[in-house]
Amino acid sequence: MKLAINKPAALLISLILGLSASTSYAQDKKIGFGLQASPNLSWMKSDDIKKIDNQGVRLGFGYGLMFDFRFGENYSLSTGLNVLNTSGKLKYLDTLEIPFTHNGVKDTLPPATVTYKLMYVELPLHLLLKTNEIGYMKYFGQFGLSTQIKTKAKGDASLKNISGEDLSKEVFFLNLALSIGAGFEYSLGGNTALIVALIYNNGFSDILKDGDNKATFKSITLKLGVMF
């Protein structure tokens, strides 16, 4: 029996195998390496709510690698490589028909509700400000930029019996978000620590290629990880 692994997951596995061999060297150089899982709540927001309305919050999930470049006792630069599965739901209220590409054909969509199911490779870059150790704990705040590269876009529409269609032509390749969060490290002994953080990503780049209305992506993420 063959196990199917998608390309983003295969890339992460290759990086884990390659980096795990150099963990001790990285520690000597003040570089932390870790693994994380990140359930998230996400939603889409239009700049014209009279035409496009958000239809609630949806649950997503991500996983990946963490890298922590510690250039001071209380400061570090945090980055990573994550696979992010997320989604949003919009209701198109305008009576004008909206350009919509599905089944490889450019079509129009009359007023309808569309669920966008997206997969990204995420490259975050955050500045972490940490407290001194209090017991086994260090608390931190973080802010920075999240760059997300689209790898898949599918969707459902309430009209025309559209379900699980490839909507790659409707979604921009790149999504950018300002990111802010807070959390703590709990020492597990030596250089190993449990990481827990709550992060808000405020997307500011347009998600959809419909030029008449701008839609951005927002999310709240719970990051759970282990740093070595």
Legacy VTK file of the C-alpha trace (Angstrom):
# vtk DataFile Version 3.0
C-alpha trace
ASCII
DATASET POLYDATA
POINTS 228 float
0.000 0.000 0.000
1.392 3.391 -1.005
1.095 6.423 1.254
0.194 9.606 -0.629
2.053 12.701 0.615
1.411 16.137 -0.881
4.350 18.307 -1.953
4.276 20.799 0.978
4.258 17.932 3.506
7.084 16.147 1.653
9.157 19.347 1.760
8.641 19.664 5.526
9.643 16.035 6.117
12.838 16.527 4.082
13.723 19.641 6.067
13.080 17.884 9.388
15.420 15.018 8.452
18.101 17.394 7.258
17.905 19.807 10.172
17.598 17.278 12.979
21.182 16.155 12.309
22.460 19.683 12.946
20.389 20.520 16.045
23.323 20.486 18.484
25.334 22.766 16.197
22.387 25.144 15.911
22.065 25.318 19.678
25.737 26.352 19.989
25.018 29.135 17.501
21.989 30.337 19.468
19.562 29.019 16.863
16.471 27.151 18.025
14.656 24.614 15.881
11.201 23.228 16.572
7.943 21.731 15.359
4.502 23.272 15.695
0.805 22.656 15.070
-1.606 25.575 14.722
-5.402 25.307 14.677
-6.943 28.563 13.499
-10.192 30.462 13.119
-10.378 32.446 9.880
-12.743 34.717 8.011
-12.818 36.985 4.947
-13.703 40.664 4.970
-14.877 42.800 2.050
-14.291 46.541 1.686
-17.915 46.941 0.536
-20.296 45.113 2.878
-23.276 46.340 0.840
-22.138 44.070 -1.999
-20.198 41.274 -0.256
-20.928 40.060 3.269
-18.804 37.833 5.516
-20.602 34.613 6.429
-18.883 33.742 9.684
-15.743 32.168 11.083
-14.352 28.848 9.862
-11.961 26.337 11.412
-8.603 25.560 9.815
-5.318 23.891 10.685
-1.604 24.316 10.027
1.669 22.593 10.866
5.327 23.134 10.215
8.778 24.150 11.397
9.956 26.943 13.709
13.339 28.669 13.744
14.410 31.012 16.536
17.501 33.204 16.027
18.446 34.349 19.531
20.527 37.509 19.264
20.059 38.503 22.919
18.873 37.172 26.248
15.437 38.711 25.766
15.241 39.139 21.999
14.973 36.791 19.073
13.946 36.711 15.440
11.413 33.973 14.746
10.598 32.461 11.369
9.449 29.126 9.993
7.959 27.142 7.155
4.332 26.108 7.581
1.596 24.382 5.621
-1.619 26.309 6.265
-5.140 25.055 5.512
-7.742 27.784 5.907
-11.052 28.973 4.479
-13.563 31.780 4.308
-17.177 32.225 3.268
-18.654 35.222 1.450
-22.190 36.083 0.400
-22.403 38.124 -2.797
-25.359 40.495 -2.429
-24.964 42.637 -5.509
-27.550 42.052 -8.234
-24.777 42.442 -10.842
-23.249 39.181 -11.985
-19.703 38.521 -10.719
-16.837 37.097 -12.846
-16.214 33.528 -11.702
-13.924 30.857 -13.202
-14.657 27.179 -12.613
-14.060 23.981 -14.579
-11.455 26.000 -16.481
-14.153 28.231 -17.975
-14.720 31.922 -17.214
-18.358 32.314 -16.217
-20.553 34.692 -14.232
-22.073 34.048 -10.851
-25.376 35.644 -9.906
-25.930 36.516 -6.211
-24.718 33.488 -4.236
-22.701 32.289 -1.237
-19.182 31.009 -1.968
-16.933 29.018 0.391
-13.220 29.361 -0.406
-10.971 26.503 0.803
-7.331 27.546 0.567
-3.930 25.985 1.168
-0.811 28.126 1.609
2.868 27.706 2.372
3.446 30.317 5.076
6.742 32.111 5.747
6.330 34.148 8.962
8.887 36.649 10.238
8.439 37.944 13.802
10.428 39.869 16.382
10.022 38.194 19.795
10.470 40.169 23.029
10.863 37.823 26.007
10.884 38.234 29.773
13.518 36.720 32.024
12.724 33.208 33.231
10.106 33.139 35.996
10.148 29.667 37.488
10.087 27.463 34.407
8.337 30.107 32.288
9.309 32.848 29.877
6.580 35.132 28.540
6.846 36.872 25.181
5.155 39.215 22.768
5.687 39.110 19.018
4.932 41.166 15.935
5.884 40.982 12.285
4.762 39.881 8.831
3.216 36.683 7.511
3.838 35.885 3.830
1.558 33.168 2.437
2.078 31.499 -0.961
-0.972 29.807 -2.480
-0.621 26.114 -3.360
-4.298 25.186 -3.734
-7.674 26.933 -3.953
-10.993 25.100 -4.105
-14.533 26.203 -3.391
-18.247 25.580 -3.207
-21.005 27.871 -4.488
-24.668 27.820 -3.526
-25.749 28.146 -7.177
-24.851 26.212 -10.330
-24.161 23.062 -8.251
-20.515 23.995 -7.777
-18.730 21.829 -5.190
-15.009 21.303 -4.648
-14.126 23.187 -7.815
-10.625 24.450 -8.582
-10.764 28.214 -8.017
-7.054 28.916 -8.471
-7.798 31.504 -11.152
-9.974 33.439 -8.707
-7.381 33.734 -5.921
-4.134 35.715 -5.948
-0.856 33.789 -5.646
0.375 35.811 -2.636
-1.288 36.893 0.601
0.335 39.277 3.101
-0.701 39.870 6.718
0.509 41.925 9.650
0.856 39.647 12.655
0.792 40.235 16.414
0.637 37.786 19.289
1.670 36.752 22.774
2.520 33.529 24.542
4.907 31.667 26.796
7.750 29.140 26.812
7.715 26.377 29.422
11.089 24.737 30.016
11.096 20.956 29.633
14.766 20.690 30.609
17.972 21.656 28.823
17.300 23.578 25.633
13.848 22.043 25.092
10.748 24.163 25.687
7.015 23.966 25.104
5.705 26.935 23.087
2.132 28.226 23.372
1.064 31.410 21.588
-2.092 33.175 20.404
-1.548 35.081 17.152
-3.767 37.475 15.188
-3.039 37.779 11.454
-4.533 40.889 9.879
-4.414 40.338 6.116
-4.062 43.524 4.078
-3.541 42.264 0.518
-6.450 41.426 -1.762
-7.349 37.725 -1.881
-9.666 37.678 -4.897
-8.953 38.790 -8.444
-12.362 40.423 -8.874
-11.152 43.979 -9.427
-14.321 45.765 -8.308
-14.231 44.738 -4.647
-11.369 43.982 -2.274
-11.550 41.001 0.095
-8.909 40.386 2.776
-8.209 37.425 5.037
-8.119 37.507 8.850
-7.291 34.730 11.314
-6.673 33.929 14.965
-4.178 31.091 15.461
-3.290 28.982 18.489
0.320 27.867 18.029
1.420 24.772 19.963
5.010 23.685 19.521
8.184 22.220 20.939
11.468 24.136 20.506
14.839 22.393 20.782
LINES 1 229
228 0 1 2 3 4 5 6 7 8 9 10 11 12 13 14 15 16 17 18 19 20 21 22 23 24 25 26 27 28 29 30 31 32 33 34 35 36 37 38 39 40 41 42 43 44 45 46 47 48 49 50 51 52 53 54 55 56 57 58 59 60 61 62 63 64 65 66 67 68 69 70 71 72 73 74 75 76 77 78 79 80 81 82 83 84 85 86 87 88 89 90 91 92 93 94 95 96 97 98 99 100 101 102 103 104 105 106 107 108 109 110 111 112 113 114 115 116 117 118 119 120 121 122 123 124 125 126 127 128 129 130 131 132 133 134 135 136 137 138 139 140 141 142 143 144 145 146 147 148 149 150 151 152 153 154 155 156 157 158 159 160 161 162 163 164 165 166 167 168 169 170 171 172 173 174 175 176 177 178 179 180 181 182 183 184 185 186 187 188 189 190 191 192 193 194 195 196 197 198 199 200 201 202 203 204 205 206 207 208 209 210 211 212 213 214 215 216 217 218 219 220 221 222 223 224 225 226 227
